[in-house]
Amino acid sequence: MPEENVDQDRQATRRRRRRLLLVAIGFLYLLSVPWYRSPSDALNILWGLPDWVTVAVVCYALVAVFNSLAWRLTDIDDGDALPLTLSDPADGPPDEESL
């Protein structure tokens, strides 16, 4: 198998893993909101916090971990040119009249 095909397969696998991590992050954000609880539910204490707060904190910690893993799987080409901005630095600062 040529080296180019192996590299393309690795990139495709990285993209799939990254997409899966991003979907998991979205699911964790949905899970962190306590809308599954009714006002009449008994309050349980986990690790010194109400159970819904503990679930939210654990979800946010997992989001941070999954986000860092997703960024590690992101291909960034440092050789790419930076995007154009609203003003070209060669033009200098805008005139007061143009503001």
ZAGUTI-139278 format. One record per residue: x, y, z of N, C-alpha, C in turn. Coordinates in pm, whole numbers, padded with zeros to 5 digits, always signed. Layout:
REM residues N
XYZXYZXYZ...
END
This chain:
REM residues 99
+00085-00118+00000+00000+00000+00000+00089+00124+00000+00067+00214-00091+00150+00334-00096+00136+00417+00031+00242+00489+00060+00246+00571+00182+00137+00678+00182+00101+00730+00065+00000+00835+00056-00136+00782+00102-00170+00658+00066-00297+00600+00107-00300+00577+00258-00189+00536+00315-00182+00515+00460-00204+00647+00532-00142+00753+00481-00157+00885+00542-00301+00934+00531-00366+00911+00418-00505+00951+00401-00597+00873+00494-00568+00744+00513-00648+00662+00605-00634+00712+00748-00513+00748+00786-00491+00801+00921-00565+00933+00941-00562+01019+00840-00633+01147+00850-00783+01125+00859-00836+01030+00783-00979+01001+00788-01018+00947+00924-00933+00861+00982-00961+00807+01114-00957+00917+01219-00862+01009+01207-00854+01122+01301-00977+01210+01291-01024+01234+01169-01145+01316+01150-01267+01250+01212-01279+01118+01194-01393+01045+01253-01388+01051+01405-01269+01030+01463-01256+01037+01608-01288+01176+01660-01240+01277+01589-01267+01415+01629-01417+01444+01624-01483+01401+01518-01628+01420+01505-01702+01349+01618-01659+01229+01653-01721+01155+01762-01702+01228+01895-01584+01284+01916-01560+01360+02039-01648+01485+02044-01665+01552+01932-01749+01672+01929-01896+01637+01955-01942+01524+01905-02079+01479+01933-02092+01446+02083-01991+01381+02140-01993+01349+02282-01995+01477+02366-01923+01582+02324-01924+01709+02395-02065+01769+02393-02130+01765+02279-02268+01816+02270-02361+01738+02361-02347+01606+02364-02429+01523+02452-02404+01556+02599-02278+01577+02636-02246+01610+02775-02306+01744+02815-02306+01841+02724-02370+01969+02755-02519+01951+02778-02583+01867+02697-02726+01840+02718-02751+01768+02850-02664+01674+02884-02679+01598+03007-02654+01684+03130-02573+01789+03117-02538+01871+03233-02653+01959+03280-02752+01982+03195-02867+02063+03234-02966+01974+03308-03007+02013+03428-03091+01923+03510-03240+01926+03474-03276+01929+03347-03417+01931+03312-03483+01794+03328-03405+01692+03354-03460+01559+03377-03514+01545+03519-03490+01647+03603-03536+01643+03743-03669+01716+03755-03755+01663+03839-03880+01734+03868-03862+01806+04002-03936+01913+04025-03921+01987+04150-03951+01903+04275-04026+01796+04257-04061+01714+04373-03957+01606+04405-03854+01592+04323-03749+01492+04348-03675+01525+04477-03641+01421+04551-03565+01440+04675-03423+01484+04641-03368+01569+04725-03232+01620+04705-03132+01522+04762-03044+01471+04680-02938+01380+04724-02806+01455+04722-02720+01425+04817-02590+01490+04827-02482+01392+04780-02405+01434+04680-02291+01356+04630-02168+01443+04640-02066+01395+04705-01939+01467+04722-01961+01606+04781-02060+01617+04867-02086+01744+04934-02165+01843+04853-02215+01803+04737-02292+01891+04650-02425+01825+04617-02525+01906+04583-02649+01844+04533-02618+01757+04411-02694+01650+04394-02662+01554+04288-02661+01619+04149-02751+01712+04120-02753+01773+03989-02631+01862+03966-02577+01922+04071-02456+02002+04058-02336+01911+04031-02332+01798+04101-02223+01702+04080-02224+01651+03937-02341+01619+03885-02352+01572+03746-02302+01680+03650-02342+01806+03673-02299+01915+03586-02148+01934+03591-02089+01931+03711-01944+01951+03723-01868+01838+03655-01913+01716+03671-01847+01602+03606-01859+01615+03453-01977+01655+03406-01995+01675+03262-01901+01782+03209-01888+01893+03280-01800+02001+03234-01653+01959+03237-01615+01879+03335-01477+01828+03339-01451+01736+03220-01549+01650+03187-01533+01562+03071-01532+01641+02941-01610+01748+02935-01608+01834+02816-01468+01892+02796-01405+01935+02904-01270+01991+02894-01172+01886+02843-01181+01764+02894-01092+01657+02850-01117+01622+02703-01245+01605+02666-01278+01570+02527-01239+01682+02432-01255+01806+02475-01217+01919+02391-01066+01919+02365-00987+01892+02467-00842+01887+02447-00803+01771+02355-00872+01659+02367-00844+01546+02278-00884+01579+02134-00996+01648+02117-01039+01686+01983-00940+01783+01919-00887+01876+01998-00787+01969+01943-00659+01896+01905-00623+01792+01980-00502+01716+01945-00520+01643+01812-00644+01611+01778-00672+01541+01653-00695+01636+01537-00693+01765+01562-00718+01864+01457-00589+01891+01380-00600+01882+01248-00485+01911+01162-00477+02061+01141-00364+02119+01178-00340+02261+01160-00214+02276+01076-00228+02341+00963-00114+02363+00875-00057+02501+00907+00059+02503+00970+00121+02630+01007+00174+02707+00887+00180+02643+00772+00230+02709+00654+00124+02790+00581-00002+02775+00621-00109+02850+00556-00096+02998+00585-00139+03078+00489-00140+03222+00508-00251+03260+00605-00229+03366+00679-00331+03414+00771-00444+03477+00691-00567+03471+00743-00679+03531+00670-00665+03684+00666-00724+03742+00564-00720+03886+00551-00803+03952+00660-00760+04068+00704-00835+04142+00804-00911+04255+00736-00986+04332+00813-01065+04440+00756-00978+04551+00697-00864+04576+00759-00775+04680+00706-00639+04619+00679-00579+04662+00573-00447+04615+00536-00344+04696+00615-00250+04632+00686-00152+04708+00764-00072+04806+00679-00060+04779+00550+00016+04869+00464-00058+05002+00446-00190+05000+00464-00268+05122+00449-00250+05217+00566-00209+05165+00679-00194+05247+00799-00328+05263+00869-00328+05339+00977-00453+05355+01052-00555+05437+00972-00682+05418+00999-00784+05492+00925-00781+05639+00961-00819+05724+00865-00826+05866+00889-00946+05898+00977-00936+06008+01049-01048+06050+01131-01167+06090+01044-01140+06138+00925-01247+06180+00834-01328+06060+00787-01261+05944+00771-01331+05827+00721-01414+05759+00829-01392+05795+00955-01471+05737+01063-01598+05811+01072
END
